[in-house]
Amino acid sequence: MRLNEIRFTDAKPIEGYGPGFFRIGGEVIHGPVLAGPDGTLPWAGFDDDAALLALAGKVDVLFVGTGSEIAHLPVALKDSLEEAGLGIEVMASPAACRTYNILLSEGRRIALALIPVTA
C-alpha cells in the first residue's frame, strides 16, 4: 500500500523564531509575517487589516501572535475580522507558532499572523 502526503495549501510550518525574525520554509523573515494557504508574506502589523480580511473564506481560524506576551487586538481590527466571519485566536507568538504547526500538520484550514518576539 502506498500512502501519499496531500497538501491543501502552500502553507509552511514555522521552523524557528527569535528577536525580530521568524524562520519559515528555510527562509528568515524579519518583522511581522503572515503565513497561510497562499504562502508566507510580510505583514504590516495590526494596521494591515486588508491582508487578514483577504483570508475570509479561505481559513476557518486565524491565529494572531502578539509578540512575547499576549495582548488584546485593537478593537476595530477584532470587529472587522469577526464581521468577515474569521475565527480568531489571540496568543503570544511562541504559542501561536506551536499551535499553528500542530494544526497545519493535521491539514486544517488555518492562517497565522505574527508579531516578532523581543529579546
MARKE-855558 format. One record per residue: residue number from 0; residue in three letters; x, y, z of N, C-alpha, C, O, CB in turn. Coordinates in nm, 2 decimals, decimal comma, padded with zeros to 4 digits. Last residue first. Glycine has a CB too. Layout:
<atoms>
+-----+---------+--------+---------+--------+---------+----------+--------+--------+---------+--------+--------+---------+--------+---------+----------+--------+
: num : residuo : n.east : n.north :   n.up : ca.east : ca.north :  ca.up : c.east : c.north :   c.up : o.east : o.north :   o.up : cb.east : cb.north :  cb.up :
+-----+---------+--------+---------+--------+---------+----------+--------+--------+---------+--------+--------+---------+--------+---------+----------+--------+
: NUM :     ala :      X :       Y :      Z :       X :        Y :      Z :      X :       Y :      Z :      X :       Y :      Z :       X :        Y :      Z :
...
+-----+---------+--------+---------+--------+---------+----------+--------+--------+---------+--------+--------+---------+--------+---------+----------+--------+
</atoms>
This chain:
<atoms>
+-----+---------+--------+---------+--------+---------+----------+--------+--------+---------+--------+--------+---------+--------+---------+----------+--------+
: num : residuo : n.east : n.north :   n.up : ca.east : ca.north :  ca.up : c.east : c.north :   c.up : o.east : o.north :   o.up : cb.east : cb.north :  cb.up :
+-----+---------+--------+---------+--------+---------+----------+--------+--------+---------+--------+--------+---------+--------+---------+----------+--------+
: 118 :     ala :  01,37 :   04,06 :  02,26 :   01,48 :    03,99 :  02,33 :  01,44 :   03,91 :  02,44 :  01,52 :   03,84 :  02,51 :   01,59 :    04,09 :  02,38 :
: 117 :     thr :  01,05 :   04,00 :  02,13 :   01,16 :    04,09 :  02,16 :  01,26 :   04,01 :  02,23 :  01,24 :   03,89 :  02,27 :   01,12 :    04,21 :  02,24 :
: 116 :     val :  00,89 :   03,83 :  01,85 :   00,92 :    03,85 :  01,99 :  01,03 :   03,95 :  02,01 :  01,11 :   03,97 :  01,91 :   00,96 :    03,71 :  02,06 :
: 115 :     pro :  00,68 :   03,97 :  01,59 :   00,80 :    03,91 :  01,64 :  00,81 :   03,93 :  01,79 :  00,76 :   04,02 :  01,85 :   00,93 :    03,96 :  01,57 :
: 114 :     ile :  00,35 :   03,89 :  01,52 :   00,44 :    04,00 :  01,56 :  00,56 :   03,93 :  01,62 :  00,55 :   03,84 :  01,71 :   00,37 :    04,10 :  01,66 :
: 113 :     leu :  00,18 :   03,70 :  01,27 :   00,27 :    03,71 :  01,38 :  00,34 :   03,84 :  01,40 :  00,39 :   03,90 :  01,30 :   00,38 :    03,60 :  01,37 :
: 112 :     ala : -00,09 :   03,51 :  01,18 :  -00,03 :    03,65 :  01,17 :  00,05 :   03,67 :  01,29 :  00,01 :   03,65 :  01,41 :  -00,15 :    03,76 :  01,16 :
: 111 :     leu : -00,18 :   03,23 :  01,01 :  -00,11 :    03,28 :  01,12 : -00,06 :   03,42 :  01,09 :  00,01 :   03,44 :  00,99 :   00,00 :    03,18 :  01,16 :
: 110 :     ala : -00,45 :   03,00 :  00,93 :  -00,35 :    03,10 :  00,89 : -00,30 :   03,16 :  01,02 : -00,35 :   03,14 :  01,13 :  -00,41 :    03,21 :  00,80 :
: 109 :     ile : -00,61 :   02,69 :  00,82 :  -00,57 :    02,79 :  00,92 : -00,47 :   02,89 :  00,86 : -00,41 :   02,87 :  00,75 :  -00,50 :    02,72 :  01,04 :
: 108 :     arg : -00,76 :   02,42 :  00,79 :  -00,77 :    02,54 :  00,72 : -00,74 :   02,66 :  00,81 : -00,83 :   02,71 :  00,87 :  -00,91 :    02,56 :  00,65 :
: 107 :     arg : -00,55 :   02,13 :  00,86 :  -00,66 :    02,22 :  00,89 : -00,65 :   02,35 :  00,81 : -00,54 :   02,38 :  00,76 :  -00,66 :    02,26 :  01,04 :
: 106 :     gly : -00,37 :   01,92 :  00,85 :  -00,44 :    01,96 :  00,73 : -00,55 :   02,06 :  00,75 : -00,64 :   02,07 :  00,67 :  -00,49 :    01,84 :  00,66 :
: 105 :     glu : -00,21 :   01,86 :  01,06 :  -00,34 :    01,79 :  01,05 : -00,42 :   01,83 :  00,93 : -00,53 :   01,77 :  00,91 :  -00,42 :    01,81 :  01,18 :
: 104 :     ser : -00,02 :   02,04 :  01,05 :   00,02 :    01,90 :  01,02 : -00,10 :   01,82 :  01,01 : -00,10 :   01,71 :  00,95 :   00,11 :    01,85 :  01,13 :
: 103 :     leu : -00,16 :   02,27 :  01,13 :  -00,11 :    02,26 :  00,99 : -00,08 :   02,11 :  00,95 : -00,11 :   02,07 :  00,85 :   00,01 :    02,35 :  00,96 :
: 102 :     leu : -00,18 :   02,22 :  01,40 :  -00,30 :    02,21 :  01,32 : -00,27 :   02,21 :  01,17 : -00,34 :   02,15 :  01,09 :  -00,39 :    02,33 :  01,35 :
: 101 :     ile :  00,10 :   02,24 :  01,47 :   00,02 :    02,12 :  01,50 : -00,10 :   02,11 :  01,41 : -00,12 :   02,01 :  01,35 :  -00,02 :    02,12 :  01,65 :
: 100 :     asn :  00,16 :   02,50 :  01,39 :   00,23 :    02,39 :  01,33 :  00,16 :   02,26 :  01,35 :  00,15 :   02,17 :  01,27 :   00,37 :    02,38 :  01,39 :
:  99 :     tyr : -00,01 :   02,66 :  01,55 :  -00,02 :    02,66 :  01,40 :  00,04 :   02,54 :  01,34 : -00,02 :   02,47 :  01,26 :   00,04 :    02,79 :  01,35 :
:  98 :     thr :  00,09 :   02,61 :  01,80 :  -00,04 :    02,57 :  01,77 : -00,06 :   02,56 :  01,62 : -00,12 :   02,46 :  01,57 :  -00,14 :    02,67 :  01,83 :
:  97 :     arg :  00,35 :   02,73 :  01,78 :   00,33 :    02,58 :  01,81 :  00,20 :   02,53 :  01,77 :  00,18 :   02,43 :  01,71 :   00,36 :    02,56 :  01,96 :
:  96 :     cys :  00,29 :   02,99 :  01,72 :   00,37 :    02,91 :  01,63 :  00,35 :   02,77 :  01,65 :  00,33 :   02,69 :  01,56 :   00,52 :    02,95 :  01,64 :
:  95 :     ala :  00,14 :   03,07 :  01,95 :   00,08 :    03,07 :  01,82 :  00,15 :   02,99 :  01,72 :  00,09 :   02,91 :  01,64 :   00,06 :    03,22 :  01,77 :
:  94 :     ala :  00,34 :   03,06 :  02,14 :   00,23 :    02,97 :  02,15 :  00,16 :   02,96 :  02,02 :  00,11 :   02,85 :  01,98 :   00,13 :    03,01 :  02,26 :
:  93 :     pro :  00,51 :   03,27 :  02,05 :   00,56 :    03,14 :  02,06 :  00,45 :   03,03 :  02,06 :  00,46 :   02,93 :  02,00 :   00,65 :    03,12 :  02,18 :
:  92 :     ser :  00,32 :   03,50 :  02,05 :   00,37 :    03,44 :  01,93 :  00,43 :   03,30 :  01,94 :  00,41 :   03,22 :  01,85 :   00,48 :    03,54 :  01,87 :
:  91 :     ala :  00,03 :   03,47 :  02,26 :   00,17 :    03,51 :  02,24 :  00,23 :   03,44 :  02,12 :  00,18 :   03,33 :  02,09 :   00,26 :    03,48 :  02,37 :
:  90 :     met : -00,29 :   03,49 :  02,09 :  -00,20 :    03,44 :  02,19 : -00,06 :   03,50 :  02,17 : -00,04 :   03,56 :  02,07 :  -00,19 :    03,28 :  02,19 :
:  89 :     val : -00,61 :   03,46 :  01,97 :  -00,50 :    03,55 :  02,00 : -00,42 :   03,49 :  02,11 : -00,47 :   03,45 :  02,21 :  -00,56 :    03,69 :  02,04 :
:  88 :     glu : -00,80 :   03,35 :  01,71 :  -00,74 :    03,30 :  01,84 : -00,62 :   03,39 :  01,86 : -00,52 :   03,39 :  01,78 :  -00,70 :    03,15 :  01,84 :
:  87 :     ile : -01,09 :   03,39 :  01,53 :  -00,97 :    03,45 :  01,57 : -00,92 :   03,38 :  01,70 : -01,01 :   03,37 :  01,80 :  -00,98 :    03,60 :  01,58 :
:  86 :     gly : -01,26 :   03,32 :  01,23 :  -01,24 :    03,28 :  01,37 : -01,10 :   03,33 :  01,41 : -01,01 :   03,31 :  01,34 :  -01,26 :    03,12 :  01,39 :
:  85 :     leu : -01,42 :   03,55 :  01,02 :  -01,29 :    03,48 :  01,06 : -01,29 :   03,44 :  01,20 : -01,32 :   03,53 :  01,29 :  -01,17 :    03,56 :  01,02 :
:  84 :     gly : -01,63 :   03,70 :  00,93 :  -01,65 :    03,56 :  00,96 : -01,53 :   03,48 :  00,99 : -01,53 :   03,35 :  00,99 :  -01,72 :    03,49 :  00,84 :
:  83 :     ala : -01,62 :   03,96 :  00,92 :  -01,58 :    03,89 :  00,79 : -01,60 :   03,74 :  00,81 : -01,58 :   03,66 :  00,71 :  -01,44 :    03,92 :  00,75 :
:  82 :     glu : -01,66 :   04,03 :  01,18 :  -01,77 :    04,06 :  01,08 : -01,74 :   03,99 :  00,95 : -01,84 :   03,95 :  00,88 :  -01,78 :    04,21 :  01,05 :
:  81 :     glu : -01,41 :   03,97 :  01,28 :  -01,53 :    03,89 :  01,32 : -01,64 :   03,91 :  01,22 : -01,71 :   03,82 :  01,19 :  -01,57 :    03,93 :  01,46 :
:  80 :     leu : -01,25 :   04,16 :  01,16 :  -01,23 :    04,02 :  01,14 : -01,35 :   03,94 :  01,17 : -01,38 :   03,84 :  01,10 :  -01,10 :    03,98 :  01,21 :
:  79 :     ser : -01,37 :   04,40 :  01,27 :  -01,37 :    04,38 :  01,13 : -01,34 :   04,23 :  01,09 : -01,40 :   04,18 :  01,00 :  -01,27 :    04,47 :  01,05 :
:  78 :     asp : -01,31 :   04,36 :  01,55 :  -01,45 :    04,37 :  01,50 : -01,46 :   04,34 :  01,35 : -01,55 :   04,27 :  01,30 :  -01,51 :    04,51 :  01,53 :
:  77 :     lys : -01,03 :   04,36 :  01,55 :  -01,11 :    04,25 :  01,60 : -01,25 :   04,25 :  01,54 : -01,30 :   04,14 :  01,50 :  -01,11 :    04,25 :  01,76 :
:  76 :     leu : -00,99 :   04,63 :  01,46 :  -00,94 :    04,51 :  01,39 : -01,02 :   04,39 :  01,42 : -01,06 :   04,31 :  01,34 :  -00,79 :    04,49 :  01,41 :
:  75 :     ala : -01,11 :   04,78 :  01,66 :  -01,16 :    04,79 :  01,52 : -01,11 :   04,67 :  01,44 : -01,19 :   04,62 :  01,36 :  -01,10 :    04,93 :  01,46 :
:  74 :     val : -00,95 :   04,70 :  01,89 :  -01,10 :    04,67 :  01,88 : -01,15 :   04,68 :  01,74 : -01,23 :   04,59 :  01,70 :  -01,18 :    04,77 :  01,97 :
:  73 :     pro : -00,64 :   04,54 :  01,86 :  -00,72 :    04,67 :  01,85 : -00,87 :   04,63 :  01,82 : -00,90 :   04,55 :  01,74 :  -00,66 :    04,76 :  01,74 :
:  72 :     leu : -00,61 :   04,25 :  02,07 :  -00,61 :    04,31 :  01,94 : -00,68 :   04,45 :  01,95 : -00,77 :   04,47 :  02,03 :  -00,68 :    04,22 :  01,83 :
:  71 :     his : -00,42 :   04,23 :  02,37 :  -00,55 :    04,24 :  02,31 : -00,53 :   04,30 :  02,17 : -00,44 :   04,38 :  02,14 :  -00,65 :    04,33 :  02,39 :
:  70 :     ala : -00,15 :   03,99 :  02,41 :  -00,21 :    04,13 :  02,42 : -00,34 :   04,13 :  02,34 : -00,37 :   04,04 :  02,26 :  -00,11 :    04,23 :  02,36 :
:  69 :     ile :  00,10 :   03,79 :  02,55 :  -00,03 :    03,80 :  02,49 : -00,08 :   03,94 :  02,51 : -00,06 :   04,00 :  02,62 :  -00,13 :    03,70 :  02,55 :
:  68 :     glu :  00,44 :   03,86 :  02,47 :   00,33 :    03,84 :  02,56 :  00,20 :   03,85 :  02,49 :  00,19 :   03,91 :  02,38 :   00,34 :    03,95 :  02,67 :
:  67 :     ser :  00,60 :   03,87 :  02,24 :   00,65 :    03,80 :  02,35 :  00,54 :   03,77 :  02,45 :  00,54 :   03,66 :  02,52 :   00,76 :    03,87 :  02,42 :
:  66 :     gly :  00,34 :   03,88 :  01,99 :   00,48 :    03,91 :  02,03 :  00,51 :   03,82 :  02,15 :  00,46 :   03,71 :  02,16 :   00,49 :    04,06 :  02,07 :
:  65 :     thr :  00,09 :   03,79 :  01,92 :   00,10 :    03,93 :  01,96 :  00,24 :   03,97 :  02,01 :  00,26 :   04,07 :  02,07 :   00,00 :    03,97 :  02,06 :
:  64 :     gly : -00,04 :   03,60 :  01,67 :   00,07 :    03,60 :  01,77 :  00,10 :   03,75 :  01,80 :  00,14 :   03,82 :  01,71 :   00,19 :    03,52 :  01,73 :
:  63 :     val : -00,34 :   03,47 :  01,58 :  -00,26 :    03,60 :  01,59 : -00,17 :   03,59 :  01,70 : -00,21 :   03,59 :  01,82 :  -00,36 :    03,72 :  01,60 :
:  62 :     phe : -00,48 :   03,25 :  01,37 :  -00,41 :    03,26 :  01,49 : -00,33 :   03,39 :  01,48 : -00,26 :   03,42 :  01,38 :  -00,31 :    03,14 :  01,52 :
:  61 :     leu : -00,79 :   03,20 :  01,23 :  -00,67 :    03,29 :  01,21 : -00,60 :   03,30 :  01,35 : -00,67 :   03,35 :  01,45 :  -00,70 :    03,43 :  01,15 :
:  60 :     val : -00,97 :   02,94 :  01,10 :  -00,92 :    03,01 :  01,21 : -00,79 :   03,08 :  01,18 : -00,71 :   03,03 :  01,10 :  -00,89 :    02,90 :  01,33 :
:  59 :     asp : -01,05 :   02,87 :  00,84 :  -01,15 :    02,86 :  00,95 : -01,11 :   02,94 :  01,07 : -01,19 :   03,00 :  01,14 :  -01,18 :    02,72 :  00,99 :
:  58 :     val : -00,98 :   03,03 :  00,53 :  -00,94 :    02,96 :  00,65 : -01,06 :   02,96 :  00,75 : -01,15 :   03,04 :  00,74 :  -00,82 :    03,03 :  00,71 :
:  57 :     lys : -01,11 :   03,14 :  00,31 :  -01,00 :    03,05 :  00,29 : -00,96 :   02,97 :  00,41 : -00,91 :   02,86 :  00,39 :  -00,89 :    03,13 :  00,23 :
:  56 :     gly : -01,30 :   03,31 :  00,42 :  -01,35 :    03,21 :  00,32 : -01,24 :   03,11 :  00,29 : -01,27 :   03,00 :  00,24 :  -01,40 :    03,27 :  00,20 :
:  55 :     ala : -01,07 :   03,56 :  00,46 :  -01,20 :    03,52 :  00,48 : -01,25 :   03,42 :  00,37 : -01,23 :   03,45 :  00,25 :  -01,30 :    03,64 :  00,48 :
:  54 :     leu : -00,82 :   03,67 :  00,39 :  -00,83 :    03,52 :  00,43 : -00,97 :   03,47 :  00,45 : -00,99 :   03,35 :  00,47 :  -00,74 :    03,50 :  00,56 :
:  53 :     ala : -00,85 :   03,93 :  00,36 :  -00,84 :    03,85 :  00,24 : -00,84 :   03,70 :  00,27 : -00,86 :   03,62 :  00,18 :  -00,71 :    03,89 :  00,16 :
:  52 :     leu : -00,82 :   04,03 :  00,62 :  -00,95 :    04,01 :  00,57 : -00,96 :   03,93 :  00,44 : -01,06 :   03,87 :  00,40 :  -01,02 :    04,15 :  00,54 :
:  51 :     leu : -00,54 :   04,05 :  00,63 :  -00,61 :    03,95 :  00,71 : -00,75 :   03,92 :  00,66 : -00,80 :   03,81 :  00,66 :  -00,62 :    03,99 :  00,86 :
:  50 :     ala : -00,49 :   04,25 :  00,45 :  -00,42 :    04,12 :  00,43 : -00,49 :   04,01 :  00,51 : -00,51 :   03,90 :  00,46 :  -00,27 :    04,13 :  00,47 :
:  49 :     ala : -00,63 :   04,46 :  00,57 :  -00,67 :    04,41 :  00,44 : -00,61 :   04,27 :  00,41 : -00,68 :   04,18 :  00,36 :  -00,62 :    04,51 :  00,33 :
:  48 :     asp : -00,52 :   04,54 :  00,81 :  -00,63 :    04,45 :  00,82 : -00,67 :   04,39 :  00,68 : -00,73 :   04,29 :  00,68 :  -00,75 :    04,53 :  00,88 :
:  47 :     asp : -00,26 :   04,66 :  00,91 :  -00,28 :    04,59 :  00,78 : -00,39 :   04,49 :  00,79 : -00,37 :   04,37 :  00,78 :  -00,15 :    04,52 :  00,74 :
:  46 :     asp : -00,21 :   04,74 :  01,17 :  -00,28 :    04,84 :  01,08 : -00,31 :   04,78 :  00,94 : -00,38 :   04,84 :  00,86 :  -00,18 :    04,95 :  01,06 :
:  45 :     phe : -00,08 :   04,52 :  01,29 :  -00,22 :    04,54 :  01,32 : -00,29 :   04,65 :  01,23 : -00,41 :   04,65 :  01,22 :  -00,24 :    04,58 :  01,46 :
:  44 :     gly :  00,15 :   04,44 :  01,02 :   00,11 :    04,45 :  01,16 : -00,04 :   04,48 :  01,17 : -00,12 :   04,47 :  01,07 :   00,19 :    04,55 :  01,24 :
:  43 :     ala :  00,22 :   04,40 :  00,76 :   00,25 :    04,54 :  00,82 :  00,20 :   04,55 :  00,96 :  00,21 :   04,66 :  01,02 :   00,18 :    04,64 :  00,73 :
:  42 :     trp :  00,40 :   04,12 :  00,66 :   00,27 :    04,17 :  00,71 :  00,30 :   04,30 :  00,78 :  00,41 :   04,31 :  00,85 :   00,19 :    04,08 :  00,81 :
:  41 :     pro :  00,53 :   03,91 :  00,40 :   00,55 :    04,01 :  00,50 :  00,41 :   04,07 :  00,54 :  00,32 :   04,07 :  00,46 :   00,65 :    04,12 :  00,46 :
:  40 :     leu :  00,40 :   03,57 :  00,37 :   00,42 :    03,71 :  00,32 :  00,45 :   03,80 :  00,43 :  00,42 :   03,78 :  00,55 :   00,28 :    03,75 :  00,25 :
:  39 :     thr :  00,38 :   03,24 :  00,25 :   00,43 :    03,33 :  00,36 :  00,46 :   03,47 :  00,30 :  00,52 :   03,48 :  00,20 :   00,56 :    03,27 :  00,42 :
:  38 :     gly :  00,08 :   03,09 :  00,11 :   00,22 :    03,10 :  00,14 :  00,26 :   03,20 :  00,25 :  00,17 :   03,23 :  00,34 :   00,29 :    03,14 :  00,01 :
:  37 :     asp : -00,19 :   03,08 :  00,11 :  -00,13 :    03,14 :  00,00 :  00,02 :   03,16 :  00,01 :  00,09 :   03,22 : -00,07 :  -00,19 :    03,28 : -00,03 :
:  36 :     pro : -00,26 :   02,98 :  00,36 :  -00,28 :    02,90 :  00,24 : -00,22 :   02,95 :  00,12 : -00,20 :   02,88 :  00,02 :  -00,43 :    02,88 :  00,22 :
:  35 :     gly :  00,00 :   03,13 :  00,56 :  -00,13 :    03,07 :  00,54 : -00,14 :   03,00 :  00,41 : -00,04 :   02,96 :  00,35 :  -00,24 :    03,17 :  00,55 :
:  34 :     ala :  00,14 :   03,39 :  00,75 :   00,16 :    03,26 :  00,69 :  00,02 :   03,19 :  00,68 : -00,06 :   03,20 :  00,77 :   00,25 :    03,17 :  00,78 :
:  33 :     leu :  00,28 :   03,70 :  00,78 :   00,15 :    03,63 :  00,76 :  00,18 :   03,50 :  00,69 :  00,24 :   03,50 :  00,58 :   00,05 :    03,72 :  00,68 :
:  32 :     val :  00,48 :   03,88 :  01,01 :   00,47 :    03,79 :  00,89 :  00,33 :   03,73 :  00,90 :  00,27 :   03,72 :  01,00 :   00,58 :    03,68 :  00,90 :
:  31 :     pro :  00,70 :   04,15 :  01,12 :   00,57 :    04,08 :  01,12 :  00,55 :   04,00 :  00,99 :  00,60 :   04,04 :  00,89 :   00,46 :    04,17 :  01,14 :
:  30 :     gly :  01,06 :   04,10 :  01,09 :   00,94 :    04,17 :  01,11 :  00,81 :   04,09 :  01,11 :  00,82 :   03,97 :  01,11 :   00,93 :    04,28 :  01,01 :
:  29 :     his :  01,23 :   03,90 :  00,86 :   01,24 :    04,00 :  00,96 :  01,11 :   04,07 :  00,97 :  01,05 :   04,11 :  00,87 :   01,36 :    04,09 :  00,95 :
:  28 :     ile :  01,26 :   03,57 :  00,78 :   01,18 :    03,68 :  00,76 :  01,19 :   03,77 :  00,88 :  01,15 :   03,73 :  00,99 :   01,03 :    03,64 :  00,72 :
:  27 :     val :  01,45 :   03,32 :  00,64 :   01,44 :    03,41 :  00,75 :  01,37 :   03,53 :  00,71 :  01,40 :   03,60 :  00,61 :   01,58 :    03,44 :  00,81 :
:  26 :     glu :  01,36 :   03,00 :  00,51 :   01,38 :    03,15 :  00,48 :  01,36 :   03,23 :  00,61 :  01,27 :   03,20 :  00,69 :   01,29 :    03,20 :  00,38 :
:  25 :     gly :  01,28 :   02,75 :  00,56 :   01,42 :    02,77 :  00,53 :  01,45 :   02,92 :  00,51 :  01,57 :   02,95 :  00,49 :   01,46 :    02,69 :  00,42 :
:  24 :     gly :  01,01 :   02,78 :  00,62 :   01,04 :    02,71 :  00,50 :  01,19 :   02,74 :  00,46 :  01,22 :   02,75 :  00,34 :   00,95 :    02,76 :  00,39 :
:  23 :     ile :  01,08 :   03,04 :  00,83 :   00,97 :    02,96 :  00,77 :  01,02 :   02,91 :  00,64 :  01,06 :   02,98 :  00,55 :   00,84 :    03,06 :  00,76 :
:  22 :     arg :  01,18 :   03,20 :  01,11 :   01,23 :    03,12 :  01,00 :  01,12 :   03,02 :  00,96 :  01,07 :   02,94 :  01,03 :   01,36 :    03,03 :  01,06 :
:  21 :     phe :  01,15 :   03,54 :  01,20 :   01,09 :    03,41 :  01,20 :  01,16 :   03,33 :  01,09 :  01,20 :   03,39 :  00,99 :   00,93 :    03,41 :  01,17 :
:  20 :     phe :  01,26 :   03,82 :  01,42 :   01,25 :    03,74 :  01,30 :  01,18 :   03,60 :  01,32 :  01,16 :   03,56 :  01,43 :   01,40 :    03,71 :  01,25 :
:  19 :     gly :  01,29 :   03,96 :  01,66 :   01,27 :    04,03 :  01,54 :  01,25 :   03,95 :  01,41 :  01,24 :   04,01 :  01,30 :   01,38 :    04,13 :  01,52 :
:  18 :     pro :  01,44 :   03,72 :  01,83 :   01,42 :    03,86 :  01,84 :  01,41 :   03,93 :  01,70 :  01,51 :   03,94 :  01,64 :   01,52 :    03,93 :  01,93 :
:  17 :     gly :  01,31 :   03,43 :  01,67 :   01,40 :    03,49 :  01,76 :  01,37 :   03,64 :  01,77 :  01,27 :   03,68 :  01,70 :   01,55 :    03,47 :  01,73 :
:  16 :     tyr :  01,21 :   03,10 :  01,56 :   01,19 :    03,25 :  01,57 :  01,29 :   03,30 :  01,67 :  01,35 :   03,22 :  01,75 :   01,04 :    03,28 :  01,62 :
:  15 :     gly :  01,13 :   02,83 :  01,33 :   01,20 :    02,89 :  01,44 :  01,17 :   03,04 :  01,45 :  01,11 :   03,09 :  01,35 :   01,35 :    02,87 :  01,44 :
:  14 :     glu :  00,96 :   02,72 :  01,15 :   01,08 :    02,64 :  01,19 :  01,15 :   02,70 :  01,31 :  01,22 :   02,63 :  01,39 :   01,18 :    02,62 :  01,08 :
:  13 :     ile :  00,63 :   02,68 :  01,08 :   00,73 :    02,77 :  01,14 :  00,84 :   02,69 :  01,20 :  00,82 :   02,60 :  01,28 :   00,66 :    02,86 :  01,26 :
:  12 :     pro :  00,54 :   02,52 :  00,77 :   00,54 :    02,53 :  00,92 :  00,65 :   02,63 :  00,96 :  00,74 :   02,67 :  00,89 :   00,58 :    02,39 :  00,98 :
:  11 :     lys :  00,36 :   02,67 :  00,50 :   00,48 :    02,60 :  00,55 :  00,48 :   02,62 :  00,70 :  00,44 :   02,72 :  00,76 :   00,61 :    02,66 :  00,49 :
:  10 :     ala :  00,10 :   02,66 :  00,26 :   00,15 :    02,69 :  00,39 :  00,26 :   02,61 :  00,43 :  00,27 :   02,49 :  00,40 :   00,03 :    02,68 :  00,49 :
:   9 :     asp : -00,03 :   02,61 :  00,02 :   00,12 :    02,64 :  00,01 :  00,17 :   02,68 :  00,15 :  00,29 :   02,73 :  00,16 :   00,14 :    02,75 : -00,09 :
:   8 :     thr : -00,26 :   02,34 :  00,08 :  -00,22 :    02,48 :  00,07 : -00,07 :   02,49 :  00,04 :  00,00 :   02,39 :  00,03 :  -00,26 :    02,56 :  00,19 :
:   7 :     phe : -00,30 :   02,07 :  00,10 :  -00,42 :    02,15 :  00,05 : -00,38 :   02,30 :  00,03 : -00,46 :   02,37 : -00,04 :  -00,53 :    02,14 :  00,15 :
:   6 :     arg : -00,13 :   01,79 :  00,02 :  -00,12 :    01,93 :  00,07 : -00,23 :   02,00 :  00,01 : -00,26 :   02,00 : -00,11 :   00,02 :    01,99 :  00,02 :
:   5 :     ile : -00,08 :   01,46 :  00,12 :  -00,17 :    01,55 :  00,05 : -00,15 :   01,69 :  00,11 : -00,17 :   01,71 :  00,23 :  -00,32 :    01,51 :  00,05 :
:   4 :     glu :  00,13 :   01,19 :  00,07 :   00,10 :    01,31 :  00,15 :  00,02 :   01,41 :  00,06 :  00,06 :   01,43 : -00,05 :   00,23 :    01,38 :  00,20 :
:   3 :     asn :  00,03 :   00,86 :  00,01 :   00,08 :    00,99 : -00,04 :  00,04 :   01,10 :  00,05 : -00,07 :   01,11 :  00,10 :   00,02 :    01,01 : -00,18 :
:   2 :     leu :  00,11 :   00,53 :  00,05 :   00,05 :    00,65 :  00,11 :  00,11 :   00,77 :  00,05 :  00,23 :   00,78 :  00,04 :   00,05 :    00,65 :  00,27 :
:   1 :     arg :  00,06 :   00,21 : -00,08 :   00,14 :    00,34 : -00,09 :  00,05 :   00,45 : -00,04 : -00,06 :   00,47 : -00,07 :   00,18 :    00,37 : -00,24 :
:   0 :     met :  00,09 :  -00,12 :  00,00 :   00,00 :    00,00 :  00,00 :  00,09 :   00,12 :  00,00 :  00,19 :   00,13 :  00,08 :  -00,10 :    00,00 :  00,12 :
+-----+---------+--------+---------+--------+---------+----------+--------+--------+---------+--------+--------+---------+--------+---------+----------+--------+
</atoms>
